[in-house]
């Protein structure tokens, strides 16, 4: 797969910019620069492993900051841009947002909160002409899932199924065999 820099050099529509999803200033700056966005795919996430008594509270907070508040932050910054284009927002969630796994509890909780947020945005933004989609893959072959010894779906397959689901108007997208 080509690097993002290589893609940006081949396609003038691709712009690389700094965006820490936890930073309101970064999110606003990105929205101010990317005024032509019609599809926002929020895919930023972190994952902490361990039992309820084992994951440090700071790690739990970090999961919530990135996976929930980061989603909230970026979407709020981009709503005016997406609304101008009557576009769509996609939140990459996970199957464990719906069916928790004990060793992933901090991640589960943050993604379940993201699922609730997705439903709220869906209802609220529909009247503004914005569609909001939740994507619930199983295990995807990414750096974050590297340590899991089980079958994983290639990220490109999840991306294709997600775009197909958005195009078909699916609110909840289950993009792989595990989901």
N, C-alpha and C positions, 0 to 999 in steps of 0.2 A: 504494500500500500504506500503511495507517495506521501511525503511529508507535507504538512500544512503549508510550509514555505513554498514547496514545489507547486502545490495546487494554486496558491496565491499568484505565483508567477505566470501560470497558464491561464488563469481566469481573473480578469480585472474586477469582477464582482466580489471576489473573496478578499476580505481585509482582516489582517491579524491585529488584535488589540488586547491590551491587558484588561482582565475582568476577574477580580476576586469577588465571587458571588456574595461574600459576607460584607462587602464594602458598598454602602449606599452611594458614595461618590463614584466608585468604579462603574456601578450599574447605571447611574445617571449619565455618566460620560459616554458609556457605550451606546446608550439609547440616543444620545444627542448626535453621535457620529454615524450611527447605523439607521438613518431615517427611512430607508427603503425596505426594511425587514417586513416580510409578509408571513413568515413562519418562524416562530421562536421555539427551539427545542432545548428544554432545560435538562441537562444531563449531568451536571456536577454532583458528585457525591463522595462521601468517605464512609469507611466501614471499620467498626471496632468489633473484635471477636472476644468472647468470654462469657461466663455465666454472670448472672445478676450481681453476685457479690464480688466478682472478679474485675469487672470493667471499672476503672477509676471514673469518678463523677466528672472530672474534666474531659474525659473522652466522650462520655455521654453528651455533655454540653456541646462538644465539638461536632458530634453527629447531628444534633439538632440545629446548630448554627449553620452548618453547610447544607444539610439535606432538607431542612424545613425553612428556616429563616432566609437562607440563600435563595431558595426558590421564590419565596414571598418577595424578597428584595428585587430580584431580576424582573419578575413579572410586573411588579408595580412600576418599575422604571420604564418598561417597554409597552405597557398598555396603550398609552397615547399613540405610539408609532403603529402598533398592530391595528388599533381602531381605525386610523386613517386609511388603512389598506384593506379593512374588513378581513383580516387574516386569522391565523390560528396559533394556538399555544399548545405545545406538547410537553407533558411532564413525564420523564422517564422515572417510573416507580419500580416496582418489583413484585413478584408473587408473594414475597414475605410481608408486604404491606397488608395482604389479605389473610395470610396463614403464617403466623409467627413460627420462627425456629429459635429454640432457647439460646444457642450459642451466638446468635445474631441479634439479641434482644434490643440493643441500643439502636442498631441500624433499622430493625423492624419498626420500632416505635417512631423513629424519625420519618420513615417512609409511609407509615400508616397516617401520621400527621399530614404528610404531603398528599396522600390520597384524599383526606378530608378537605384539605385546601383546594385540591383540584376540583372536587365536587362543588365547593362553594364558588370558586371562580367560574366554573361552567354555568351555574345558574345566574350569577351576577353579570357576567360579561356577555351572555347571549343577547341581552337587550341592546348591547352596543355593537352587535354584528361580529363578535369574536367567538370562534369555536375553541373549546378547550378539551384536550384529549389526555387520557391517562394510559400509559403503556406499562404492561405487567409481564416482563420477561422472566423466565427462569434464570438459570446461571448462564451468563454471557462470557465469552472468551475475551477477557480484558485483563489488564495488569491487576486490578482489584481482586479478581477471582482466581488468580494464579495458584494460590495455595490449596484450592479445593480440588480434590481428586475425584472428579465425577464428570460425566459428559457436559460439554458446554456448547452453546450455539455461537457460531461466528458472529461478531459484531455487525458485519456488513449485512448478514441475513436479517438481524433484528432491525437495522436501519431501513432496509427495503420494505419489510413487513409494516413497519411504522408508517412510512410514507404512503404505502398502499392503503393502510387503515385510515389515515387522514383524508386521502383522496376519496375514499368510499364513505366518509362521514361517520365512521365508527367513533363513539365516544370513548369506549374502553377497548384497548387493543391488546390482544394476547398473541405476541409475535413469534412464538416458537413452540416446539413440541412439548416442552416441560410446562408451559403455561396453559 
